[in-house]
Amino acid sequence: MKLLEGMAGQDTAITKMLSDSTGPDIDPEDVERAQRLKRIRGSRGYRSATAFAETHGLNKVTYHHHENGRRRLGVESARLYATILQISVEELLYGGALQPKVRIPIIGTLVDGGRVQAMPVPAPHGPDAPPLYPDHRNGDIAIAAPAPRRRRSAMPTLRSGPAVEQPDFSAMRVIVVADMSMYPAYRQGDMLFFRAMTPQRTLDKRLHGVECVVMLTDGRILVRTVTIQIDGKATLIGYSTPPIFDAEITEAARVEWCKRAGPAER
């Protein structure tokens, strides 16, 4: 009897220890992910968490904790479960795609400290051929707008400010940085997004002090910061390159966004 009472006391202590290790505050986002994982697992015909883990050689304790919300479901585990369940990581973590991907044309590459070189027409190749540049094939890329992460409950409460609108990528063009001549502002593999250039018979004052893609009267296309002069011409400021004074701009568009290259893309 004393032995049984001692074992019962150990079980109570272990249960309390596990309960305390999770903390008193449970993140609602983690609960949602756990419930979503359980629901999708059941919809795929697995009658229990144990059956699912055993079928795919998963650690049963770890998977049970992910499904009951005792352990936070991270990206790596979510990617593994999503592959097994044949869904996207976004669907598992957030309940659906964050934003549909759109195809964006690449119009050129950025070289020599800010000169835009026209994009060569790629030879036809199959879907398994390596891309000309990271993230795109046949002169365009697929991209989804970055979605803001939701704050975890453990983070301090911050007062919300004005809303930030996400860019409309469907109307944009892309220039791929092809060398390191503009370092540290831009690195090889970075992508600059901008809308179609508009004619500039009289320079738009809103371009003053703004980094833009500009076309000059001699046909050159550059990425430069525009400073409008008193005479209506422009001084173009670049990176690691001398400024161009008295430039006559025929078309221009502001650089809207830069997608930084990851380590594998450089």
Sequence and secondary structure as in RCSB ss.txt:
>XXXX:A:sequence
MKLLEGMAGQDTAITKMLSDSTGPDIDPEDVERAQRLKRIRGSRGYRSATAFAETHGLNKVTYHHHENGRRRLGV
ESARLYATILQISVEELLYGGALQPKVRIPIIGTLVDGGRVQAMPVPAPHGPDAPPLYPDHRNGDIAIAAPAPRR
RRSAMPTLRSGPAVEQPDFSAMRVIVVADMSMYPAYRQGDMLFFRAMTPQRTLDKRLHGVECVVMLTDGRILVRT
VTIQIDGKATLIGYSTPPIFDAEITEAARVEWCKRAGPAER
>XXXX:A:secstr
 HHHHHHHHHHHHHHHHHHHHT S   HHHHHHHHHHHHHHHHTT  SHHHHHHHTT  HHHHHHHHHTSS   H
HHHHHHHHHHTS HHHHHHSS SS  EEEEEEEEEETTTEEEE        TTS  SBTTEETTEEEE       
  TTS      S      GGGEEEEEE SSTTTTT  TT EEEEE  EE SS  GGGTTEEEEEEETTS EEEEE
EEE TTS EEEE SSS  EEEE EEEEEEEEEEE   GGG 
